[in-house]
């Protein structure tokens, strides 16, 4: 049973440029509230031998050092870095005879 359990545990070996989440212990003060205790994602910048990890926010250049035990790997989907733009042309106009006068209809 222990072997099955240990197979599902992911080791927390971080490398630079990994994406991680940080544990926020302050949200534990209010156990009745349904708040996420993990904030992020952050980018790993540097790993120190004392298990301290320097991380930076994805959209910011500020770095700060945290304990490696407060981090876990982020397994969410990567955001698309390329954006595709599709230009739509106007739909063709359709003339319908209603009585004797034509009525222009547009597809909506």
Backbone atoms as SQL, in Angstrom:
CREATE TABLE atoms (id INTEGER PRIMARY KEY, chain TEXT, resi INTEGER, resn TEXT, atom TEXT, x REAL, y REAL, z REAL);
INSERT INTO atoms VALUES
  (1, 'A', 1, 'UNK', 'N', 0.826, -1.196, 0.000),
  (2, 'A', 1, 'UNK', 'CA', 0.000, 0.000, 0.000),
  (3, 'A', 1, 'UNK', 'C', 0.867, 1.255, 0.000),
  (4, 'A', 2, 'UNK', 'N', 1.970, 1.208, 0.745),
  (5, 'A', 2, 'UNK', 'CA', 2.859, 2.366, 0.783),
  (6, 'A', 2, 'UNK', 'C', 3.483, 2.623, -0.586),
  (7, 'A', 3, 'UNK', 'N', 3.795, 1.575, -1.333),
  (8, 'A', 3, 'UNK', 'CA', 4.394, 1.749, -2.655),
  (9, 'A', 3, 'UNK', 'C', 3.420, 2.427, -3.612),
  (10, 'A', 4, 'UNK', 'N', 2.140, 2.092, -3.516),
  (11, 'A', 4, 'UNK', 'CA', 1.129, 2.722, -4.367),
  (12, 'A', 4, 'UNK', 'C', 0.998, 4.197, -4.020),
  (13, 'A', 5, 'UNK', 'N', 1.017, 4.499, -2.733),
  (14, 'A', 5, 'UNK', 'CA', 0.918, 5.888, -2.293),
  (15, 'A', 5, 'UNK', 'C', 2.144, 6.690, -2.726),
  (16, 'A', 6, 'UNK', 'N', 3.328, 6.129, -2.560),
  (17, 'A', 6, 'UNK', 'CA', 4.557, 6.839, -2.894),
  (18, 'A', 6, 'UNK', 'C', 4.704, 7.075, -4.393),
  (19, 'A', 7, 'UNK', 'N', 4.091, 6.247, -5.206),
  (20, 'A', 7, 'UNK', 'CA', 4.158, 6.417, -6.648),
  (21, 'A', 7, 'UNK', 'C', 3.428, 7.681, -7.097),
  (22, 'A', 8, 'UNK', 'N', 2.401, 8.107, -6.347),
  (23, 'A', 8, 'UNK', 'CA', 1.612, 9.269, -6.726),
  (24, 'A', 8, 'UNK', 'C', 2.154, 10.580, -6.172),
  (25, 'A', 9, 'UNK', 'N', 3.193, 10.523, -5.361),
  (26, 'A', 9, 'UNK', 'CA', 3.761, 11.736, -4.785),
  (27, 'A', 9, 'UNK', 'C', 4.760, 12.333, -5.770),
  (28, 'A', 10, 'UNK', 'N', 4.601, 13.612, -6.041),
  (29, 'A', 10, 'UNK', 'CA', 5.514, 14.315, -6.936),
  (30, 'A', 10, 'UNK', 'C', 6.604, 14.954, -6.089),
  (31, 'A', 11, 'UNK', 'N', 7.856, 14.681, -6.429),
  (32, 'A', 11, 'UNK', 'CA', 8.959, 15.280, -5.685),
  (33, 'A', 11, 'UNK', 'C', 9.042, 16.763, -6.008),
  (34, 'A', 12, 'UNK', 'N', 9.446, 17.531, -5.024),
  (35, 'A', 12, 'UNK', 'CA', 9.535, 18.972, -5.199),
  (36, 'A', 12, 'UNK', 'C', 10.971, 19.370, -5.514),
  (37, 'A', 13, 'UNK', 'N', 11.444, 18.951, -6.640),
  (38, 'A', 13, 'UNK', 'CA', 12.759, 19.350, -7.130),
  (39, 'A', 13, 'UNK', 'C', 12.535, 20.446, -8.157),
  (40, 'A', 14, 'UNK', 'N', 12.870, 21.669, -7.780),
  (41, 'A', 14, 'UNK', 'CA', 12.622, 22.805, -8.659),
  (42, 'A', 14, 'UNK', 'C', 13.865, 23.121, -9.469),
  (43, 'A', 15, 'UNK', 'N', 13.648, 23.611, -10.677),
  (44, 'A', 15, 'UNK', 'CA', 14.711, 24.059, -11.559),
  (45, 'A', 15, 'UNK', 'C', 14.390, 25.494, -11.963),
  (46, 'A', 16, 'UNK', 'N', 15.399, 26.267, -12.336),
  (47, 'A', 16, 'UNK', 'CA', 15.110, 27.622, -12.828),
  (48, 'A', 16, 'UNK', 'C', 14.155, 27.573, -14.015),
  (49, 'A', 17, 'UNK', 'N', 13.299, 28.555, -14.088),
  (50, 'A', 17, 'UNK', 'CA', 12.254, 28.715, -15.113),
  (51, 'A', 17, 'UNK', 'C', 11.076, 27.768, -14.918),
  (52, 'A', 18, 'UNK', 'N', 11.007, 27.024, -13.817),
  (53, 'A', 18, 'UNK', 'CA', 9.809, 26.243, -13.500),
  (54, 'A', 18, 'UNK', 'C', 8.703, 27.191, -13.051),
  (55, 'A', 19, 'UNK', 'N', 7.466, 26.777, -13.220),
  (56, 'A', 19, 'UNK', 'CA', 6.329, 27.555, -12.756),
  (57, 'A', 19, 'UNK', 'C', 5.799, 26.902, -11.491),
  (58, 'A', 20, 'UNK', 'N', 5.626, 27.704, -10.422),
  (59, 'A', 20, 'UNK', 'CA', 5.253, 27.170, -9.117),
  (60, 'A', 20, 'UNK', 'C', 4.124, 27.993, -8.509),
  (61, 'A', 21, 'UNK', 'N', 3.470, 27.416, -7.501),
  (62, 'A', 21, 'UNK', 'CA', 2.485, 28.109, -6.674),
  (63, 'A', 21, 'UNK', 'C', 3.051, 28.249, -5.271),
  (64, 'A', 22, 'UNK', 'N', 2.690, 29.341, -4.577),
  (65, 'A', 22, 'UNK', 'CA', 3.180, 29.576, -3.226),
  (66, 'A', 22, 'UNK', 'C', 2.038, 29.418, -2.241),
  (67, 'A', 23, 'UNK', 'N', 2.320, 28.737, -1.118),
  (68, 'A', 23, 'UNK', 'CA', 1.333, 28.531, -0.065),
  (69, 'A', 23, 'UNK', 'C', 1.192, 29.809, 0.743),
  (70, 'A', 24, 'UNK', 'N', -0.046, 30.231, 0.995),
  (71, 'A', 24, 'UNK', 'CA', -0.320, 31.429, 1.776),
  (72, 'A', 24, 'UNK', 'C', -0.947, 30.990, 3.088),
  (73, 'A', 25, 'UNK', 'N', -0.162, 31.018, 4.163),
  (74, 'A', 25, 'UNK', 'CA', -0.636, 30.509, 5.452),
  (75, 'A', 25, 'UNK', 'C', -1.615, 31.454, 6.127),
  (76, 'A', 26, 'UNK', 'N', -1.678, 32.706, 5.729),
  (77, 'A', 26, 'UNK', 'CA', -2.581, 33.660, 6.383),
  (78, 'A', 26, 'UNK', 'C', -4.042, 33.349, 6.103),
  (79, 'A', 27, 'UNK', 'N', -4.326, 32.713, 4.997),
  (80, 'A', 27, 'UNK', 'CA', -5.711, 32.384, 4.680),
  (81, 'A', 27, 'UNK', 'C', -6.232, 31.245, 5.535),
  (82, 'A', 28, 'UNK', 'N', -5.367, 30.602, 6.294),
  (83, 'A', 28, 'UNK', 'CA', -5.787, 29.507, 7.150),
  (84, 'A', 28, 'UNK', 'C', -6.445, 30.019, 8.430),
  (85, 'A', 29, 'UNK', 'N', -6.322, 31.306, 8.723),
  (86, 'A', 29, 'UNK', 'CA', -6.903, 31.871, 9.936),
  (87, 'A', 29, 'UNK', 'C', -8.426, 31.821, 9.916),
  (88, 'A', 30, 'UNK', 'N', -9.005, 31.811, 8.738),
  (89, 'A', 30, 'UNK', 'CA', -10.452, 31.811, 8.596),
  (90, 'A', 30, 'UNK', 'C', -10.891, 30.509, 7.943),
  (91, 'A', 31, 'UNK', 'N', -11.002, 29.427, 8.708),
  (92, 'A', 31, 'UNK', 'CA', -11.287, 28.131, 8.085),
  (93, 'A', 31, 'UNK', 'C', -12.680, 28.038, 7.472),
  (94, 'A', 32, 'UNK', 'N', -13.612, 28.900, 7.878),
  (95, 'A', 32, 'UNK', 'CA', -14.954, 28.838, 7.323),
  (96, 'A', 32, 'UNK', 'C', -15.047, 29.423, 5.932),
  (97, 'A', 33, 'UNK', 'N', -14.066, 30.227, 5.557),
  (98, 'A', 33, 'UNK', 'CA', -14.085, 30.870, 4.249),
  (99, 'A', 33, 'UNK', 'C', -13.518, 29.923, 3.197),
  (100, 'A', 34, 'UNK', 'N', -14.113, 29.934, 2.033),
  (101, 'A', 34, 'UNK', 'CA', -13.608, 29.112, 0.937),
  (102, 'A', 34, 'UNK', 'C', -12.668, 29.962, 0.091),
  (103, 'A', 35, 'UNK', 'N', -11.442, 30.073, 0.534),
  (104, 'A', 35, 'UNK', 'CA', -10.440, 30.830, -0.199),
  (105, 'A', 35, 'UNK', 'C', -9.309, 29.895, -0.594),
  (106, 'A', 36, 'UNK', 'N', -8.691, 30.206, -1.686),
  (107, 'A', 36, 'UNK', 'CA', -7.550, 29.410, -2.112),
  (108, 'A', 36, 'UNK', 'C', -6.362, 29.717, -1.216),
  (109, 'A', 37, 'UNK', 'N', -5.633, 28.709, -0.832),
  (110, 'A', 37, 'UNK', 'CA', -4.455, 28.908, -0.003),
  (111, 'A', 37, 'UNK', 'C', -3.192, 28.988, -0.841),
  (112, 'A', 38, 'UNK', 'N', -3.324, 28.825, -2.137),
  (113, 'A', 38, 'UNK', 'CA', -2.165, 28.862, -3.017),
  (114, 'A', 38, 'UNK', 'C', -2.269, 30.088, -3.906),
  (115, 'A', 39, 'UNK', 'N', -1.200, 30.862, -3.978),
  (116, 'A', 39, 'UNK', 'CA', -1.196, 32.042, -4.834),
  (117, 'A', 39, 'UNK', 'C', -0.143, 31.851, -5.918),
  (118, 'A', 40, 'UNK', 'N', -0.350, 32.502, -7.008),
  (119, 'A', 40, 'UNK', 'CA', 0.612, 32.372, -8.095),
  (120, 'A', 40, 'UNK', 'C', -0.080, 32.315, -9.427),
  (121, 'A', 41, 'UNK', 'N', 0.535, 31.909, -10.454),
  (122, 'A', 41, 'UNK', 'CA', 1.809, 31.205, -10.563),
  (123, 'A', 41, 'UNK', 'C', 3.001, 32.156, -10.535),
  (124, 'A', 42, 'UNK', 'N', 4.128, 31.627, -10.073),
  (125, 'A', 42, 'UNK', 'CA', 5.389, 32.341, -10.024),
  (126, 'A', 42, 'UNK', 'C', 6.413, 31.576, -10.851),
  (127, 'A', 43, 'UNK', 'N', 7.491, 32.268, -11.200),
  (128, 'A', 43, 'UNK', 'CA', 8.568, 31.679, -11.984),
  (129, 'A', 43, 'UNK', 'C', 9.794, 31.540, -11.089),
  (130, 'A', 44, 'UNK', 'N', 10.412, 30.362, -11.074),
  (131, 'A', 44, 'UNK', 'CA', 11.612, 30.131, -10.266),
  (132, 'A', 44, 'UNK', 'C', 12.790, 30.807, -10.956),
  (133, 'A', 45, 'UNK', 'N', 13.529, 31.632, -10.184),
  (134, 'A', 45, 'UNK', 'CA', 14.681, 32.341, -10.730),
  (135, 'A', 45, 'UNK', 'C', 15.976, 31.659, -10.319),
  (136, 'A', 46, 'UNK', 'N', 16.104, 31.355, -9.014),
  (137, 'A', 46, 'UNK', 'CA', 17.348, 30.771, -8.517),
  (138, 'A', 46, 'UNK', 'C', 17.045, 29.867, -7.335),
  (139, 'A', 47, 'UNK', 'N', 17.837, 28.809, -7.180),
  (140, 'A', 47, 'UNK', 'CA', 17.690, 27.880, -6.059),
  (141, 'A', 47, 'UNK', 'C', 18.968, 27.942, -5.239),
  (142, 'A', 48, 'UNK', 'N', 18.816, 28.118, -3.925),
  (143, 'A', 48, 'UNK', 'CA', 19.959, 28.185, -3.022),
  (144, 'A', 48, 'UNK', 'C', 20.145, 26.835, -2.340),
  (145, 'A', 49, 'UNK', 'N', 21.354, 26.526, -1.854),
  (146, 'A', 49, 'UNK', 'CA', 21.595, 25.212, -1.236),
  (147, 'A', 49, 'UNK', 'C', 20.840, 24.996, 0.071),
  (148, 'A', 50, 'UNK', 'N', 20.345, 26.056, 0.694),
  (149, 'A', 50, 'UNK', 'CA', 19.626, 25.912, 1.964),
  (150, 'A', 50, 'UNK', 'C', 18.138, 25.687, 1.750),
  (151, 'A', 51, 'UNK', 'N', 17.736, 25.253, 0.559),
  (152, 'A', 51, 'UNK', 'CA', 16.342, 24.998, 0.193),
  (153, 'A', 51, 'UNK', 'C', 15.524, 26.280, 0.099),
  (154, 'A', 52, 'UNK', 'N', 16.199, 27.410, 0.003),
  (155, 'A', 52, 'UNK', 'CA', 15.514, 28.671, -0.270),
  (156, 'A', 52, 'UNK', 'C', 15.443, 28.843, -1.779),
  (157, 'A', 53, 'UNK', 'N', 14.329, 29.417, -2.233),
  (158, 'A', 53, 'UNK', 'CA', 14.104, 29.570, -3.669),
  (159, 'A', 53, 'UNK', 'C', 13.738, 31.017, -3.942),
  (160, 'A', 54, 'UNK', 'N', 14.391, 31.611, -4.928),
  (161, 'A', 54, 'UNK', 'CA', 14.021, 32.957, -5.355),
  (162, 'A', 54, 'UNK', 'C', 13.005, 32.821, -6.470),
  (163, 'A', 55, 'UNK', 'N', 11.865, 33.497, -6.300),
  (164, 'A', 55, 'UNK', 'CA', 10.801, 33.433, -7.297),
  (165, 'A', 55, 'UNK', 'C', 10.432, 34.845, -7.719),
  (166, 'A', 56, 'UNK', 'N', 9.822, 34.954, -8.871),
  (167, 'A', 56, 'UNK', 'CA', 9.341, 36.226, -9.392),
  (168, 'A', 56, 'UNK', 'C', 7.973, 35.986, -10.005),
  (169, 'A', 57, 'UNK', 'N', 7.131, 37.007, -9.927),
  (170, 'A', 57, 'UNK', 'CA', 5.814, 36.907, -10.549),
  (171, 'A', 57, 'UNK', 'C', 5.985, 36.859, -12.064),
  (172, 'A', 58, 'UNK', 'N', 5.062, 36.243, -12.744),
  (173, 'A', 58, 'UNK', 'CA', 5.169, 36.074, -14.190),
  (174, 'A', 58, 'UNK', 'C', 5.188, 37.412, -14.916),
  (175, 'A', 59, 'UNK', 'N', 4.407, 38.369, -14.425),
  (176, 'A', 59, 'UNK', 'CA', 4.277, 39.645, -15.117),
  (177, 'A', 59, 'UNK', 'C', 5.085, 40.758, -14.458),
  (178, 'A', 60, 'UNK', 'N', 5.950, 40.439, -13.498),
  (179, 'A', 60, 'UNK', 'CA', 6.679, 41.450, -12.749),
  (180, 'A', 60, 'UNK', 'C', 8.142, 41.038, -12.657),
  (181, 'A', 61, 'UNK', 'N', 9.017, 42.008, -12.486),
  (182, 'A', 61, 'UNK', 'CA', 10.446, 41.697, -12.394),
  (183, 'A', 61, 'UNK', 'C', 10.932, 41.621, -10.954),
  (184, 'A', 62, 'UNK', 'N', 10.073, 41.908, -9.978),
  (185, 'A', 62, 'UNK', 'CA', 10.494, 41.847, -8.577),
  (186, 'A', 62, 'UNK', 'C', 10.683, 40.398, -8.162),
  (187, 'A', 63, 'UNK', 'N', 11.796, 40.136, -7.471),
  (188, 'A', 63, 'UNK', 'CA', 12.093, 38.787, -7.003),
  (189, 'A', 63, 'UNK', 'C', 12.062, 38.776, -5.485),
  (190, 'A', 64, 'UNK', 'N', 11.669, 37.662, -4.903),
  (191, 'A', 64, 'UNK', 'CA', 11.735, 37.504, -3.456),
  (192, 'A', 64, 'UNK', 'C', 12.062, 36.063, -3.135),
  (193, 'A', 65, 'UNK', 'N', 12.622, 35.869, -1.947),
  (194, 'A', 65, 'UNK', 'CA', 13.118, 34.564, -1.530),
  (195, 'A', 65, 'UNK', 'C', 12.120, 33.933, -0.570),
  (196, 'A', 66, 'UNK', 'N', 11.782, 32.673, -0.812),
  (197, 'A', 66, 'UNK', 'CA', 10.846, 31.941, 0.044),
  (198, 'A', 66, 'UNK', 'C', 11.439, 30.577, 0.363),
  (199, 'A', 67, 'UNK', 'N', 10.876, 29.949, 1.372),
  (200, 'A', 67, 'UNK', 'CA', 11.263, 28.594, 1.735),
  (201, 'A', 67, 'UNK', 'C', 10.732, 27.640, 0.669),
  (202, 'A', 68, 'UNK', 'N', 11.545, 26.683, 0.261),
  (203, 'A', 68, 'UNK', 'CA', 11.137, 25.742, -0.775),
  (204, 'A', 68, 'UNK', 'C', 9.992, 24.844, -0.366),
  (205, 'A', 69, 'UNK', 'N', 9.754, 24.695, 0.948),
  (206, 'A', 69, 'UNK', 'CA', 8.654, 23.861, 1.421),
  (207, 'A', 69, 'UNK', 'C', 7.302, 24.528, 1.195),
  (208, 'A', 70, 'UNK', 'N', 7.297, 25.824, 0.934),
  (209, 'A', 70, 'UNK', 'CA', 6.043, 26.542, 0.716),
  (210, 'A', 70, 'UNK', 'C', 5.649, 26.585, -0.747),
  (211, 'A', 71, 'UNK', 'N', 6.364, 25.876, -1.602),
  (212, 'A', 71, 'UNK', 'CA', 6.094, 25.892, -3.034),
  (213, 'A', 71, 'UNK', 'C', 5.648, 24.526, -3.520),
  (214, 'A', 72, 'UNK', 'N', 4.874, 24.530, -4.588),
  (215, 'A', 72, 'UNK', 'CA', 4.548, 23.288, -5.287),
  (216, 'A', 72, 'UNK', 'C', 4.492, 23.587, -6.774),
  (217, 'A', 73, 'UNK', 'N', 4.692, 22.562, -7.574),
  (218, 'A', 73, 'UNK', 'CA', 4.701, 22.729, -9.022),
  (219, 'A', 73, 'UNK', 'C', 3.322, 23.146, -9.506),
  (220, 'A', 74, 'UNK', 'N', 3.300, 24.034, -10.486),
  (221, 'A', 74, 'UNK', 'CA', 2.061, 24.470, -11.116),
  (222, 'A', 74, 'UNK', 'C', 1.834, 23.598, -12.338),
  (223, 'A', 75, 'UNK', 'N', 0.724, 22.879, -12.349),
  (224, 'A', 75, 'UNK', 'CA', 0.451, 21.955, -13.445),
  (225, 'A', 75, 'UNK', 'C', -0.660, 22.463, -14.350),
  (226, 'A', 76, 'UNK', 'N', -0.989, 23.735, -14.255),
  (227, 'A', 76, 'UNK', 'CA', -2.027, 24.306, -15.102),
  (228, 'A', 76, 'UNK', 'C', -1.551, 24.436, -16.533),
  (229, 'A', 77, 'UNK', 'N', -2.436, 24.848, -17.389),
  (230, 'A', 77, 'UNK', 'CA', -2.087, 24.987, -18.792),
  (231, 'A', 77, 'UNK', 'C', -1.269, 26.246, -18.999),
  (232, 'A', 78, 'UNK', 'N', -0.397, 26.178, -19.957),
  (233, 'A', 78, 'UNK', 'CA', 0.404, 27.345, -20.310),
  (234, 'A', 78, 'UNK', 'C', -0.475, 28.319, -21.076),
  (235, 'A', 79, 'UNK', 'N', -0.265, 29.595, -20.832),
  (236, 'A', 79, 'UNK', 'CA', -1.018, 30.602, -21.560),
  (237, 'A', 79, 'UNK', 'C', -0.453, 30.719, -22.967),
  (238, 'A', 80, 'UNK', 'N', -1.326, 30.949, -23.900),
  (239, 'A', 80, 'UNK', 'CA', -0.879, 31.092, -25.285),
  (240, 'A', 80, 'UNK', 'C', -0.106, 32.395, -25.429),
  (241, 'A', 81, 'UNK', 'N', 1.093, 32.307, -25.986),
  (242, 'A', 81, 'UNK', 'CA', 1.909, 33.500, -26.160),
  (243, 'A', 81, 'UNK', 'C', 1.668, 34.136, -27.518),
  (244, 'A', 82, 'UNK', 'N', 1.142, 33.388, -28.453),
  (245, 'A', 82, 'UNK', 'CA', 0.832, 33.923, -29.766),
  (246, 'A', 82, 'UNK', 'C', -0.673, 34.121, -29.864),
  (247, 'A', 83, 'UNK', 'N', -1.040, 35.215, -30.456),
  (248, 'A', 83, 'UNK', 'CA', -2.454, 35.532, -30.611),
  (249, 'A', 83, 'UNK', 'C', -2.759, 35.549, -32.098),
  (250, 'A', 84, 'UNK', 'N', -3.776, 34.843, -32.488),
  (251, 'A', 84, 'UNK', 'CA', -4.170, 34.860, -33.893),
  (252, 'A', 84, 'UNK', 'C', -5.383, 35.769, -34.053),
  (253, 'A', 85, 'UNK', 'N', -5.364, 36.555, -35.102),
  (254, 'A', 85, 'UNK', 'CA', -6.440, 37.501, -35.380),
  (255, 'A', 85, 'UNK', 'C', -7.117, 37.066, -36.662),
  (256, 'A', 86, 'UNK', 'N', -8.423, 36.947, -36.619),
  (257, 'A', 86, 'UNK', 'CA', -9.200, 36.588, -37.796),
  (258, 'A', 86, 'UNK', 'C', -10.123, 37.751, -38.130),
  (259, 'A', 87, 'UNK', 'N', -9.955, 38.299, -39.312),
  (260, 'A', 87, 'UNK', 'CA', -10.799, 39.400, -39.740),
  (261, 'A', 87, 'UNK', 'C', -12.009, 38.825, -40.468),
  (262, 'A', 88, 'UNK', 'N', -13.166, 39.271, -40.089),
  (263, 'A', 88, 'UNK', 'CA', -14.400, 38.815, -40.718),
  (264, 'A', 88, 'UNK', 'C', -14.869, 39.869, -41.709),
  (265, 'A', 89, 'UNK', 'N', -15.295, 39.411, -42.858),
  (266, 'A', 89, 'UNK', 'CA', -15.833, 40.354, -43.830),
  (267, 'A', 89, 'UNK', 'C', -17.323, 40.487, -43.592),
  (268, 'A', 90, 'UNK', 'N', -17.875, 41.537, -44.113),
  (269, 'A', 90, 'UNK', 'CA', -19.309, 41.757, -43.952),
  (270, 'A', 90, 'UNK', 'C', -20.065, 40.669, -44.714),
  (271, 'A', 91, 'UNK', 'N', -21.131, 40.140, -44.145),
  (272, 'A', 91, 'UNK', 'CA', -21.903, 39.122, -44.861),
  (273, 'A', 91, 'UNK', 'C', -22.603, 39.731, -46.072),
  (274, 'A', 92, 'UNK', 'N', -22.866, 38.926, -47.082),
  (275, 'A', 92, 'UNK', 'CA', -23.526, 39.477, -48.278),
  (276, 'A', 92, 'UNK', 'C', -24.945, 39.936, -47.964),
  (277, 'A', 93, 'UNK', 'N', -25.348, 40.990, -48.633),
  (278, 'A', 93, 'UNK', 'CA', -26.703, 41.502, -48.433),
  (279, 'A', 93, 'UNK', 'C', -27.663, 40.735, -49.333),
  (280, 'A', 94, 'UNK', 'N', -28.834, 40.502, -48.806),
  (281, 'A', 94, 'UNK', 'CA', -29.832, 39.725, -49.525),
  (282, 'A', 94, 'UNK', 'C', -31.038, 40.619, -49.765),
  (283, 'A', 95, 'UNK', 'N', -31.420, 40.742, -51.002),
  (284, 'A', 95, 'UNK', 'CA', -32.596, 41.539, -51.345),
  (285, 'A', 95, 'UNK', 'C', -33.799, 40.620, -51.464),
  (286, 'A', 96, 'UNK', 'N', -34.823, 40.935, -50.749),
  (287, 'A', 96, 'UNK', 'CA', -36.052, 40.155, -50.794),
  (288, 'A', 96, 'UNK', 'C', -37.169, 41.092, -51.246),
  (289, 'A', 97, 'UNK', 'N', -37.912, 40.641, -52.222),
  (290, 'A', 97, 'UNK', 'CA', -39.038, 41.447, -52.681),
  (291, 'A', 97, 'UNK', 'C', -40.216, 41.222, -51.765),
  (292, 'A', 98, 'UNK', 'N', -40.654, 42.286, -51.131),
  (293, 'A', 98, 'UNK', 'CA', -41.830, 42.222, -50.273),
  (294, 'A', 98, 'UNK', 'C', -42.854, 43.151, -50.906),
  (295, 'A', 99, 'UNK', 'N', -43.795, 42.570, -51.578),
  (296, 'A', 99, 'UNK', 'CA', -44.720, 43.391, -52.362),
  (297, 'A', 99, 'UNK', 'C', -43.980, 43.861, -53.597),
  (298, 'A', 100, 'UNK', 'N', -43.754, 45.171, -53.731),
  (299, 'A', 100, 'UNK', 'CA', -43.052, 45.700, -54.892),
  (300, 'A', 100, 'UNK', 'C', -41.718, 46.346, -54.505),
  (301, 'A', 101, 'UNK', 'N', -41.460, 46.567, -53.191),
  (302, 'A', 101, 'UNK', 'CA', -40.232, 47.243, -52.792),
  (303, 'A', 101, 'UNK', 'C', -39.231, 46.227, -52.227),
  (304, 'A', 102, 'UNK', 'N', -37.965, 46.300, -52.629),
  (305, 'A', 102, 'UNK', 'CA', -36.969, 45.384, -52.079),
  (306, 'A', 102, 'UNK', 'C', -36.603, 45.766, -50.644),
  (307, 'A', 103, 'UNK', 'N', -36.394, 44.776, -49.792),
  (308, 'A', 103, 'UNK', 'CA', -35.986, 44.977, -48.398),
  (309, 'A', 103, 'UNK', 'C', -34.604, 44.342, -48.241),
  (310, 'A', 104, 'UNK', 'N', -33.646, 45.106, -47.742),
  (311, 'A', 104, 'UNK', 'CA', -32.299, 44.577, -47.537),
  (312, 'A', 104, 'UNK', 'C', -32.234, 43.900, -46.179),
  (313, 'A', 105, 'UNK', 'N', -31.792, 42.659, -46.166),
  (314, 'A', 105, 'UNK', 'CA', -31.644, 41.908, -44.928),
  (315, 'A', 105, 'UNK', 'C', -30.171, 41.601, -44.708),
  (316, 'A', 106, 'UNK', 'N', -29.735, 41.696, -43.476),
  (317, 'A', 106, 'UNK', 'CA', -28.378, 41.306, -43.109),
  (318, 'A', 106, 'UNK', 'C', -28.449, 40.119, -42.184),
  (319, 'A', 107, 'UNK', 'N', -27.513, 39.205, -42.346),
  (320, 'A', 107, 'UNK', 'CA', -27.429, 38.079, -41.421),
  (321, 'A', 107, 'UNK', 'C', -26.830, 38.582, -40.121),
  (322, 'A', 108, 'UNK', 'N', -27.385, 38.168, -39.019),
  (323, 'A', 108, 'UNK', 'CA', -26.847, 38.620, -37.736),
  (324, 'A', 108, 'UNK', 'C', -26.364, 37.457, -36.932);
